[in-house]
Amino acid sequence: MAVKKANPSERRRFERVKVNRKVQWEGVLEQKEGTLVDLSVGGCFILTSHLVEPRELIRLDIEGALTVWGEVIYQIKEMGFALRFNAGLDEQQQLDELIQAHKKAKSEGKK
């Protein structure tokens, strides 16, 4: 798992990658779709116009590759929301593998 070096101005602990993957998410009241645009082992940002509430628990399905639970950290109205994962060690490993696969594909000139 890639951990960033401490930088006082940077709150994020984990390496983040820019992605563009379709996701389905389920909150308290509804199931919706969105686009995952930022991903780390610790969390992500999802583009969607649908509303969520801070601290709401969300079940996130990343293109059938992985299902992980997280908590909404903040929302930008009509844009999307940030999610902090409540992932166990197995899910963290799967997230790291997904990130590494994305980085490898990107370095090879693929999506």
N, C-alpha and C positions, 0 to 999 in steps of 0.2 A: 504494500500500500504506500503510495507516494504521499509523504507529509511535507508540507512547506516549511522552510526555515522561518524562525520567528522574525516578524517585522512589526513594530509597534503600530504602524498605520494600517496593517492588513489584519482583519478579523478572521479571515478564513484559515482553517487549519489544513485543508486538503487541496491538492492540485485539482484545478477545474479545467474542463475542456468544453469548447463550443461544439455543439452537436445540432442535428436537425432530424429528430425522430418523432414519429407519431406515437402518442400515448393515449391510454384511456385512464381516467381517474374516477374514483367514486368517493363522494363525501357523505355527509349525514343524510342529505335529502335527494341527491341525484347522481347519475352516472353521465359523464361527459367525455369529450375528446379534446386533445390539445396537442401542442408541439413542444417537445422537450428541446430547449436551446442551450442549456448550460448544465453540466453534470459533474459531480464529484462523489467521492465515497460518502461524504457527509450530507449531501443535499443536492437540490437542483432548482431550476426555474422553468416554469411551464407557461407558454403563451396560450391564453384562452380568454374569451370575453365573459365567461361565466363567473359568478361570484362565489367566493368562499369566505370563511370567517377566520381571523387570526386564532391560532391554537386548535383549529379544527383538525381532526385526524382524517387523513386521506390514504386510500389504497391506490397505488399507482402501478399500472401494467405497462411496461416498456416493450412495445411491439412483440408481445408474447415471449420475450427473452427472459424477463424477470418481473416478479411482482414484489413490491416493497411498500411498507407502511411509512408514513411520515406525518409531521405536524406542520401546519401552515405557519410560517414566520411572519410574512407580510404579503399584502396584495396591492397591485397597482391597477386601479379600476380600468376596465376595458382593455387591459393589456395581459395580465397574468398574475401568477403568484410564486413565491419562493417556498420551498418545502425542505425541512430538515428531516433526514431519515431517522427512523427508529429501528435501524437494521442490526441484526445479530451478526456474529462473525461470518456465518455462511453467506448471508446476503451482502456483507461488506466485500467479501472475496469475489462474489459474482459481479458486484458493481465495479470493482477494480479491474476484473477481466474484461468487462464491457468497455471501460475507459481505455484500457491498453489496446484492445482490438480496434477501437475508433481511431486512436492515435496512429496505429500501424497503418490502417487503411488510408488515413489522411496523408501520411508520409509517402505512401506509394502512389499518391495522386488520385485515390478513389474518394468517393463521397465522404 
